[in-house]
């Protein structure tokens, strides 16, 4: 079973920055999509950023211009750079990777267990 290990969360002041990392425990042969969800207290899960393979990345309107998704394919790692953070960004952030482990296998989606981001002064 593939595990995605998240890191980089924590407490940051408004206007600050954090970079979240999401590393797969196993090399993924072919990645279809990488992305990040978040869920704040009392809020629905929100798709923050998604990076379909070979296509333009997409961001939620609430984070456009502030967040950037990127990846290091050799390390099977996806990142979320978060700048100019706001209290409204406080949430648990979950990464996901959709891919396949070997040629000929089907695609599956793997999830991180979440990392807490708290934006507060």
Residue pairs with C-beta under 8 A, 6 or more apart in sequence:
2 24
2 25
2 26
2 28
2 97
2 101
2 108
2 110
3 24
3 25
3 26
3 110
4 22
4 23
4 24
4 25
4 95
4 96
4 97
4 110
4 111
4 112
4 113
5 22
5 23
5 24
5 25
5 112
6 20
6 21
6 22
6 93
6 94
6 95
6 112
6 113
6 114
6 115
7 20
7 21
7 23
7 115
8 18
8 19
8 20
8 21
8 115
9 18
9 20
9 93
9 115
9 116
9 117
10 18
10 116
10 117
10 118
11 118
11 119
11 120
12 18
12 85
12 117
12 118
12 119
13 85
13 119
13 120
13 121
14 85
14 86
14 87
14 119
14 120
14 121
15 84
15 85
16 85
16 119
17 81
17 82
17 83
17 84
17 85
18 82
18 85
18 117
19 79
19 80
19 81
19 82
20 36
20 79
20 80
20 82
20 93
20 95
20 115
20 117
21 77
21 78
21 79
22 34
22 36
22 77
22 78
22 79
22 80
22 95
22 97
22 112
23 75
23 76
23 77
24 76
24 77
24 97
24 110
26 76
26 101
27 76
28 76
28 97
28 99
28 100
28 101
29 99
29 100
29 101
29 102
29 103
29 105
30 99
30 100
30 103
30 107
31 53
31 71
31 73
31 76
31 97
31 98
31 99
32 52
32 53
32 98
32 99
32 100
32 107
33 50
33 51
33 52
33 53
33 96
33 97
33 98
33 99
34 50
34 51
34 69
34 71
34 78
34 95
34 96
34 97
34 98
35 47
35 48
35 49
35 50
35 51
35 69
35 78
35 95
35 96
36 47
36 48
36 49
36 50
36 69
36 78
36 80
36 93
36 94
36 95
36 96
37 45
37 46
37 47
37 48
37 93
37 94
37 95
37 96
38 45
38 46
38 48
38 89
38 91
38 92
38 93
38 94
38 117
39 45
39 46
39 91
39 92
39 94
40 46
40 88
40 90
40 91
40 92
41 90
41 91
43 91
46 60
46 62
46 91
47 60
48 59
48 60
48 63
48 67
48 80
48 93
49 57
49 58
49 59
49 60
49 63
49 67
49 68
49 69
49 80
50 57
50 58
50 69
51 57
51 58
51 69
51 70
51 71
51 78
52 58
57 69
59 67
59 69
62 88
63 82
63 89
66 82
66 83
66 84
66 85
67 80
67 81
67 82
67 83
68 80
68 81
68 83
69 78
69 79
69 80
69 81
70 78
70 79
70 81
71 77
71 78
71 79
72 79
76 97
78 95
78 97
80 93
80 95
82 89
82 117
85 117
85 119
86 119
87 119
87 120
88 119
89 117
89 119
90 117
90 118
90 119
90 120
91 117
92 114
92 115
92 116
92 117
93 114
93 115
93 116
93 117
94 111
94 112
94 113
94 114
95 111
95 112
96 109
96 110
96 111
96 112
97 109
97 110
98 107
98 108
98 109
98 110
99 107
99 108
99 110
100 106
100 107
100 108
